[in-house]
């Protein structure tokens, strides 16, 4: 469940997208322009969302955004991420006893 305070409107998103298209630096090629748009848009969204978050939620949002970006760029192994979030799912042998 998402707290209603954290629900952003489509109009807000469209306005940021328009500003991103207008303000992102041009590129010499289509690939460079696309990379500039993605970079500018990501940073713009990040700043705008962080402005509306409680301080205690900013770190979690930053972590979530970073992992999503890394996953989308295939720079993060999904199995390693699952292990990081859930820990070992099999019995660990030879370890210390749980007190």
C-alpha atoms as an extended CHARMM CRD file, in Angstrom:
* protein
*
        99  EXT
         1         1  UNK       CA              0.0000000000        0.0000000000        0.0000000000  PROA      1               0.0000000000
         2         2  UNK       CA              1.3300000000        3.4020000000       -0.9670000000  PROA      2               0.0000000000
         3         3  UNK       CA              0.7890000000        6.2820000000        1.4050000000  PROA      3               0.0000000000
         4         4  UNK       CA             -1.5050000000        8.7970000000       -0.3630000000  PROA      4               0.0000000000
         5         5  UNK       CA              1.0380000000       11.4810000000        0.4120000000  PROA      5               0.0000000000
         6         6  UNK       CA              3.4980000000        9.7370000000       -1.9110000000  PROA      6               0.0000000000
         7         7  UNK       CA              1.2060000000        9.3770000000       -4.9140000000  PROA      7               0.0000000000
         8         8  UNK       CA              2.2950000000       11.6870000000       -7.7070000000  PROA      8               0.0000000000
         9         9  UNK       CA             -0.0350000000       12.8980000000      -10.4320000000  PROA      9               0.0000000000
        10        10  UNK       CA              0.2420000000       12.2080000000      -14.1310000000  PROA      10              0.0000000000
        11        11  UNK       CA              0.2040000000       15.9580000000      -14.8000000000  PROA      11              0.0000000000
        12        12  UNK       CA              3.2240000000       16.4080000000      -12.5340000000  PROA      12              0.0000000000
        13        13  UNK       CA              5.0430000000       13.6100000000      -14.3690000000  PROA      13              0.0000000000
        14        14  UNK       CA              4.1580000000       15.0340000000      -17.8020000000  PROA      14              0.0000000000
        15        15  UNK       CA              5.4050000000       18.4680000000      -16.7650000000  PROA      15              0.0000000000
        16        16  UNK       CA              8.7480000000       17.0170000000      -15.6550000000  PROA      16              0.0000000000
        17        17  UNK       CA              8.9980000000       15.0450000000      -18.9000000000  PROA      17              0.0000000000
        18        18  UNK       CA              8.4060000000       18.2080000000      -20.9300000000  PROA      18              0.0000000000
        19        19  UNK       CA             11.0220000000       20.1000000000      -18.9450000000  PROA      19              0.0000000000
        20        20  UNK       CA             13.4410000000       17.2240000000      -19.4480000000  PROA      20              0.0000000000
        21        21  UNK       CA             12.9780000000       17.2920000000      -23.2110000000  PROA      21              0.0000000000
        22        22  UNK       CA             13.4830000000       21.0610000000      -23.2850000000  PROA      22              0.0000000000
        23        23  UNK       CA             16.4300000000       21.2440000000      -20.8680000000  PROA      23              0.0000000000
        24        24  UNK       CA             18.4750000000       18.1100000000      -21.5680000000  PROA      24              0.0000000000
        25        25  UNK       CA             21.6470000000       18.8500000000      -23.4920000000  PROA      25              0.0000000000
        26        26  UNK       CA             21.5050000000       18.0140000000      -27.2050000000  PROA      26              0.0000000000
        27        27  UNK       CA             23.5820000000       15.1710000000      -28.5580000000  PROA      27              0.0000000000
        28        28  UNK       CA             25.5190000000       14.7320000000      -31.7690000000  PROA      28              0.0000000000
        29        29  UNK       CA             23.7780000000       11.4090000000      -32.4410000000  PROA      29              0.0000000000
        30        30  UNK       CA             20.3990000000        9.9670000000      -31.5490000000  PROA      30              0.0000000000
        31        31  UNK       CA             22.0670000000        7.6020000000      -29.0840000000  PROA      31              0.0000000000
        32        32  UNK       CA             23.8020000000       10.5110000000      -27.3420000000  PROA      32              0.0000000000
        33        33  UNK       CA             20.5620000000       12.5090000000      -27.2150000000  PROA      33              0.0000000000
        34        34  UNK       CA             18.7370000000        9.5360000000      -25.7090000000  PROA      34              0.0000000000
        35        35  UNK       CA             21.4890000000        9.0510000000      -23.1130000000  PROA      35              0.0000000000
        36        36  UNK       CA             21.2980000000       12.7660000000      -22.2350000000  PROA      36              0.0000000000
        37        37  UNK       CA             17.5080000000       12.5930000000      -21.8960000000  PROA      37              0.0000000000
        38        38  UNK       CA             17.6510000000        9.5310000000      -19.6630000000  PROA      38              0.0000000000
        39        39  UNK       CA             20.3520000000       11.0420000000      -17.4760000000  PROA      39              0.0000000000
        40        40  UNK       CA             18.6180000000       14.4080000000      -17.1350000000  PROA      40              0.0000000000
        41        41  UNK       CA             15.1850000000       12.8830000000      -16.5900000000  PROA      41              0.0000000000
        42        42  UNK       CA             16.4480000000       10.4450000000      -13.9530000000  PROA      42              0.0000000000
        43        43  UNK       CA             18.1770000000       13.2320000000      -12.0280000000  PROA      43              0.0000000000
        44        44  UNK       CA             15.1770000000       15.5340000000      -12.3410000000  PROA      44              0.0000000000
        45        45  UNK       CA             12.7360000000       12.8880000000      -11.1090000000  PROA      45              0.0000000000
        46        46  UNK       CA             15.0730000000       11.9510000000       -8.2650000000  PROA      46              0.0000000000
        47        47  UNK       CA             15.3690000000       15.5510000000       -7.0510000000  PROA      47              0.0000000000
        48        48  UNK       CA             11.6590000000       16.2290000000       -7.3820000000  PROA      48              0.0000000000
        49        49  UNK       CA             10.6080000000       13.0700000000       -5.5470000000  PROA      49              0.0000000000
        50        50  UNK       CA             13.1920000000       13.5890000000       -2.7780000000  PROA      50              0.0000000000
        51        51  UNK       CA             11.8420000000       17.0740000000       -2.2080000000  PROA      51              0.0000000000
        52        52  UNK       CA              8.5130000000       15.5180000000       -1.2260000000  PROA      52              0.0000000000
        53        53  UNK       CA              9.8090000000       12.6300000000        0.8990000000  PROA      53              0.0000000000
        54        54  UNK       CA             10.2660000000       12.4640000000        4.6240000000  PROA      54              0.0000000000
        55        55  UNK       CA             13.9570000000       12.4290000000        5.5130000000  PROA      55              0.0000000000
        56        56  UNK       CA             13.7670000000        8.8720000000        6.8430000000  PROA      56              0.0000000000
        57        57  UNK       CA             12.4870000000        7.5930000000        3.4640000000  PROA      57              0.0000000000
        58        58  UNK       CA             15.0670000000        9.2580000000        1.2030000000  PROA      58              0.0000000000
        59        59  UNK       CA             17.7880000000        6.6620000000        1.6850000000  PROA      59              0.0000000000
        60        60  UNK       CA             15.4280000000        3.7880000000        0.9000000000  PROA      60              0.0000000000
        61        61  UNK       CA             14.1750000000        5.5980000000       -2.2130000000  PROA      61              0.0000000000
        62        62  UNK       CA             17.7580000000        6.2450000000       -3.3570000000  PROA      62              0.0000000000
        63        63  UNK       CA             18.6720000000        2.5970000000       -2.8530000000  PROA      63              0.0000000000
        64        64  UNK       CA             15.5730000000        1.4050000000       -4.6890000000  PROA      64              0.0000000000
        65        65  UNK       CA             16.1930000000        3.7430000000       -7.6230000000  PROA      65              0.0000000000
        66        66  UNK       CA             19.8750000000        2.7750000000       -7.8580000000  PROA      66              0.0000000000
        67        67  UNK       CA             19.1070000000       -0.9540000000       -7.8560000000  PROA      67              0.0000000000
        68        68  UNK       CA             16.3860000000       -0.5220000000      -10.4970000000  PROA      68              0.0000000000
        69        69  UNK       CA             18.7740000000        1.4270000000      -12.7330000000  PROA      69              0.0000000000
        70        70  UNK       CA             21.5290000000       -1.1470000000      -12.2740000000  PROA      70              0.0000000000
        71        71  UNK       CA             19.1190000000       -3.9980000000      -12.9800000000  PROA      71              0.0000000000
        72        72  UNK       CA             17.8810000000       -2.2640000000      -16.1310000000  PROA      72              0.0000000000
        73        73  UNK       CA             21.4670000000       -1.8430000000      -17.3420000000  PROA      73              0.0000000000
        74        74  UNK       CA             22.2950000000       -5.5030000000      -16.5260000000  PROA      74              0.0000000000
        75        75  UNK       CA             24.9270000000       -4.3810000000      -14.0260000000  PROA      75              0.0000000000
        76        76  UNK       CA             23.3460000000       -6.3030000000      -11.1510000000  PROA      76              0.0000000000
        77        77  UNK       CA             22.9130000000      -10.0410000000      -10.9410000000  PROA      77              0.0000000000
        78        78  UNK       CA             19.2930000000      -10.8130000000       -9.9190000000  PROA      78              0.0000000000
        79        79  UNK       CA             20.4390000000      -13.7730000000       -7.7980000000  PROA      79              0.0000000000
        80        80  UNK       CA             22.9120000000      -11.6140000000       -5.8810000000  PROA      80              0.0000000000
        81        81  UNK       CA             20.2080000000       -9.0150000000       -5.3110000000  PROA      81              0.0000000000
        82        82  UNK       CA             17.8260000000      -11.6710000000       -4.0180000000  PROA      82              0.0000000000
        83        83  UNK       CA             20.5400000000      -12.9700000000       -1.6860000000  PROA      83              0.0000000000
        84        84  UNK       CA             21.2410000000       -9.4310000000       -0.4900000000  PROA      84              0.0000000000
        85        85  UNK       CA             17.5720000000       -8.7800000000        0.2840000000  PROA      85              0.0000000000
        86        86  UNK       CA             16.5530000000      -12.2030000000        1.6360000000  PROA      86              0.0000000000
        87        87  UNK       CA             19.7860000000      -13.7500000000        2.8950000000  PROA      87              0.0000000000
        88        88  UNK       CA             20.6610000000      -17.4040000000        2.4660000000  PROA      88              0.0000000000
        89        89  UNK       CA             17.5950000000      -19.5360000000        1.8630000000  PROA      89              0.0000000000
        90        90  UNK       CA             19.2960000000      -22.8780000000        2.4860000000  PROA      90              0.0000000000
        91        91  UNK       CA             20.5970000000      -24.1870000000        5.7870000000  PROA      91              0.0000000000
        92        92  UNK       CA             24.0830000000      -22.9450000000        6.5690000000  PROA      92              0.0000000000
        93        93  UNK       CA             26.2410000000      -25.8160000000        7.7730000000  PROA      93              0.0000000000
        94        94  UNK       CA             29.2210000000      -25.4090000000       10.0300000000  PROA      94              0.0000000000
        95        95  UNK       CA             28.1600000000      -21.9950000000       11.2470000000  PROA      95              0.0000000000
        96        96  UNK       CA             27.7760000000      -20.8360000000       14.8080000000  PROA      96              0.0000000000
        97        97  UNK       CA             24.6890000000      -21.8240000000       16.7350000000  PROA      97              0.0000000000
        98        98  UNK       CA             21.9480000000      -19.2400000000       17.0290000000  PROA      98              0.0000000000
        99        99  UNK       CA             21.9590000000      -18.0580000000       20.6750000000  PROA      99              0.0000000000
